[in-house]
């Protein structure tokens, strides 16, 4: 299998997810993503000789970008929401504190 085909395959998507999850879980890789991908590709398809420069170009064109998502708390610990609605703060029966805004949140 050509490296470009590999980069578009399900095997690479699975590898990308594994690599990304492993980084998030603090597993240590001794190589960067490209080097690790190339090593995985060579092992998976038993390839001995490879053009690293060409593979780097293909990798840069086809790599799945990691989209960083920042979770933002909209009610927790606030007195007012972004829309200037009052946030109600109460202590629960088990001594936890909860925040609620009936104009922005729906009860399930």
N, C-alpha and C positions, 0 to 999 in steps of 0.2 A: 504494500500500500504506500502511495506517495504521501509525503509529509503534509502536503496541502489537503489531501483527502482526509487524512487523520485529524487535522485541525477542525474539520467540518463534521466529524463523525460523532456518534453517541459516546464512543469510548473516551474521546477528549472531553466531552461535556461532563461525563461521570468523573473523570480525572480532575477537571477544573473544580467541580463541587467538593470533591475530597480534599483537594489542595486548599481551597478557601476555608472549609470547615476546620481542617487541621490547624491552619494558622490561627483561627479564632479560638481554638481550644488549646493553644499554646504548645502544640507539637513543634519541635525544632527541625527545620530543614537546613542542611548544610549548604545547599545551592539555591539560586534564585529560581523563579517559576519557569523561565525558559530552559535553563539547564536541567531541571527536574523533568520537565515535559519531554525534552530531547532524550534523556536517559530512559524514561518510561516508553517512549516510542521505539527506541532501538531495542529494548528488551521485549516489548510486546510483539514486534514483527521480526525479531532476530536479524536486525540490520547491523552490518559490520562497519561499512564505510559510509560516511555522510558528509554532505557539504554544509558546514555549520553556518556560513554566511547566508546561503540561500534559505536555510531553515529559519534563521533569525528574521529575515525579511518576511517570510510566510507567516511566522508566528506573530509578528507585529501587525500584520494585516488582518489576521483572523482570530486573535486572542479574544476571549470573552472578557469584557471589562467588568470589574467588580464595582457595583453601584453601592455606595455607602448610604445607609439610611440612618438618619438621626431621629430618634424617637423624642417627641416633645410633649411634655406634660402640660395640658391646657387648664386643668382645674386644681390639681394637687398643690396644696400649700399656698394658694392664691387667695386674695380677698375679692378680686374682681376678675372677670374673664377679659379676653381681648376686646370683646364687644361691650364692655362696661356693665355686664350683668353681675349681680351680687352672688358671691360664692358662699354657701352655708357650710360651716364647720361644726361637726358634732363628735362627741366621744361615744363609741359604741359600748354595748353592755360588757364586752370583754376588754375594755380599756384601750381600744385602738382609736385613732382619730381618723375621721373620714371627711371629705370635702364633696360638695354636691351643688350643681347649678341646674335647677329645674327647667330653665329656658334653653339650655344647650344639651342636656343629657336626658335620655329617655330611660325610664325604669323598665326592666325586662319582666 
